[in-house]
Amino acid sequence: MDNLKNVQPVVDFDWDAYEKGDSYTGKSKEELVETYDQSLNKVNDKEVVMGKVTAMNKREVVVNIGYKSDGVVSMNEFRYNPDLKIGDEVEVYIESQEDKKGQLILSHKKARATRSWDRVNEALEKDEIIKGYIKCRTKGGMIVDVFGIEAFLPGSQIDVKPIRDYDVFVGKTMEFKVVKINHEFKNVVVSHKALIEAELEQQKKDIISKLEKGQVLEGTVKNITSYGVFIDLGGVDGLIHITDLSWGRVQHPEEVVKLDEKINVVILDFDDDKKRIALGLKQLTPHPWDALSAELKVGDKVKGKVVVMADYGAFIEIAPGVEGLIHVSEMSWAQHLRSAQDFMKVGDEVEAVVLTLDRDERKMSLGIKQLKPDPWENIEEKYPVGSKHTAKVRNFTNFGVFAEIEEGVDGLIHISDLSWTKKIKHPSEVTSIGADIEVQVLEIDKENRRLSLGHKQLEENPWDVFETIFTVGSVHEGTVVEMVDKGAVISLPYGVEGFATPKHLVKEDGSQAKVDEKLDFKVIEFNKDSKRIIVSHSRVFEDEKPEAREAAAEKKARKTAKKEKDETVSQSSNMEKTTLGDIEELAALKEKLSGGSDAK
């Protein structure tokens, strides 16, 4: 009852309206109508308003823009925002307040486009991170939907590492930064790389500050070249040289690692600024030499694979990372020079003997000739002096021929031992490299592994016969074959050559003999040991003159008398006393000498 005391009567209460069922006063009704009209005016066509997502499915999104007004927007318009959910506020453009079905027609795409340039410019000014939907690939990059504007994302701005497959990014929503706007042509350039560069730079500084030699880090194979592998250590790049990939031989890094593979590496070295970082992979495993059998020793036989060839030898891998060198001199007992390629090639499986082994220096030398007996061990029994064999010509020199009787047994045939009769200037006049030649062993030098061989010794020495034919004073027909400084070479019968000095080449008419001229020549000297025959054409006609014959006879007689006198004096000096008979012989000799003088 107390509350009723305070109730004041409504002065202007309209009882007529109350009786009719109208509970509003005239004034309040006008206000209510005005308010309703104002609310209708706030939602106009072709206007951008904020709305709230009230429902959504795979095809459509229902947006309430207030005032009990709901509209439908295609889900395709929200592809750039895969995180859209019920309750989110979105911008929409009122295309029409009612369609034929009385449905409010909204567009989120047009709403974004209406304000897109303002938003893009604002993002550039504030260095803001925005979201965009990658629509498709284009030449040199990608097309990105940003606020409804088609922006260009260059390929170089997708990531900090090179991108090989652009297609994997199509259909993705990513964060970007606006890096450039061309207002004249309405072009926008965005970058995803710019977002992560700042973060990577900080990571890079942190990593570099903590780098130490010997430190083991995980990295990703970023690039593979012929000389090594670049590893991304999380914003910092390092290089594994091809020689630090494996203890064994590596032809190309792709044999060991693959692109984008995650591997552990050890830091070997870096420069002062730590911009060049040398990494190692093989250093994470024990050195193969450390695992080499302790029982392996010099003289043992090993098997391996030829991994590198050179003219001087071959490198054999007997275990991964363990190699030995077979020098070319240890490939054959032969003495003549040959190339290692004559014996083996890369990839061949070979057996060898350990010649030297240095575990500290990690070096090993091998040999394959040691698998065969040394042919010089029993050289005297196998190839005694005087034995005859067939050899192969291996090389020429100015002074002879090197011939191989068997592999490892070489000998020299001196040029003077090639022919009994011909004066040979070069061995190629007699034989050729690679040809077979009959030889006889003349001398053996086992210590120096040398044989002296002969070829002419296989035939009988014709000079024994020539000695009976080309006696001093005998005359033979000959041909001048060559003129030299001190005379001429004369071709005599039986393939023998003689020599005549210029004074013995004067013909009877006083002219000089010429090349290819046939003349008679008299032998004036014969030397079997040096195989030399001196002849004269002049002596042939000079000795036929009577004066010449008498002079020759007198000269001969004087020589004979002198010889006999010398013998007599020699005998008399050894006698104790002279006998009568001796005196008579001396008298006869004197008389003989006197008579010879008278005859002259």
Secondary structure as GFF3:
##gff-version 3
##sequence-region A 1 600
A	DSSP	alpha_helix	2	5	.	.	.	ID=ss1
A	DSSP	alpha_helix	15	20	.	.	.	ID=ss2
A	DSSP	alpha_helix	26	41	.	.	.	ID=ss3
A	DSSP	beta_strand	48	56	.	.	.	ID=ss4
A	DSSP	beta_strand	60	66	.	.	.	ID=ss5
A	DSSP	beta_strand	69	74	.	.	.	ID=ss6
A	DSSP	three_ten_helix	75	78	.	.	.	ID=ss7
A	DSSP	beta_strand	89	96	.	.	.	ID=ss8
A	DSSP	beta_strand	104	107	.	.	.	ID=ss9
A	DSSP	alpha_helix	108	126	.	.	.	ID=ss10
A	DSSP	beta_strand	129	138	.	.	.	ID=ss11
A	DSSP	beta_strand	141	146	.	.	.	ID=ss12
A	DSSP	beta_strand	149	154	.	.	.	ID=ss13
A	DSSP	three_ten_helix	155	157	.	.	.	ID=ss14
A	DSSP	three_ten_helix	166	169	.	.	.	ID=ss15
A	DSSP	beta_strand	173	182	.	.	.	ID=ss16
A	DSSP	beta_strand	187	191	.	.	.	ID=ss17
A	DSSP	alpha_helix	193	210	.	.	.	ID=ss18
A	DSSP	beta_strand	216	224	.	.	.	ID=ss19
A	DSSP	beta_strand	228	232	.	.	.	ID=ss20
A	DSSP	beta_strand	237	241	.	.	.	ID=ss21
A	DSSP	three_ten_helix	242	244	.	.	.	ID=ss22
A	DSSP	three_ten_helix	253	255	.	.	.	ID=ss23
A	DSSP	beta_strand	262	270	.	.	.	ID=ss24
A	DSSP	beta_strand	277	280	.	.	.	ID=ss25
A	DSSP	three_ten_helix	282	284	.	.	.	ID=ss26
A	DSSP	three_ten_helix	288	291	.	.	.	ID=ss27
A	DSSP	beta_strand	301	310	.	.	.	ID=ss28
A	DSSP	beta_strand	313	319	.	.	.	ID=ss29
A	DSSP	beta_strand	322	327	.	.	.	ID=ss30
A	DSSP	three_ten_helix	328	330	.	.	.	ID=ss31
A	DSSP	three_ten_helix	340	342	.	.	.	ID=ss32
A	DSSP	beta_strand	349	358	.	.	.	ID=ss33
A	DSSP	beta_strand	363	367	.	.	.	ID=ss34
A	DSSP	three_ten_helix	369	371	.	.	.	ID=ss35
A	DSSP	alpha_helix	379	382	.	.	.	ID=ss36
A	DSSP	beta_strand	388	397	.	.	.	ID=ss37
A	DSSP	beta_strand	400	406	.	.	.	ID=ss38
A	DSSP	beta_strand	409	414	.	.	.	ID=ss39
A	DSSP	three_ten_helix	415	417	.	.	.	ID=ss40
A	DSSP	three_ten_helix	427	429	.	.	.	ID=ss41
A	DSSP	beta_strand	436	445	.	.	.	ID=ss42
A	DSSP	beta_strand	450	454	.	.	.	ID=ss43
A	DSSP	three_ten_helix	456	458	.	.	.	ID=ss44
A	DSSP	alpha_helix	463	469	.	.	.	ID=ss45
A	DSSP	beta_strand	475	484	.	.	.	ID=ss46
A	DSSP	beta_strand	487	491	.	.	.	ID=ss47
A	DSSP	three_ten_helix	493	495	.	.	.	ID=ss48
A	DSSP	beta_strand	497	500	.	.	.	ID=ss49
A	DSSP	three_ten_helix	502	505	.	.	.	ID=ss50
A	DSSP	beta_strand	518	527	.	.	.	ID=ss51
A	DSSP	beta_strand	532	536	.	.	.	ID=ss52
A	DSSP	alpha_helix	538	542	.	.	.	ID=ss53
A	DSSP	alpha_helix	546	573	.	.	.	ID=ss54
A	DSSP	alpha_helix	580	599	.	.	.	ID=ss55
###
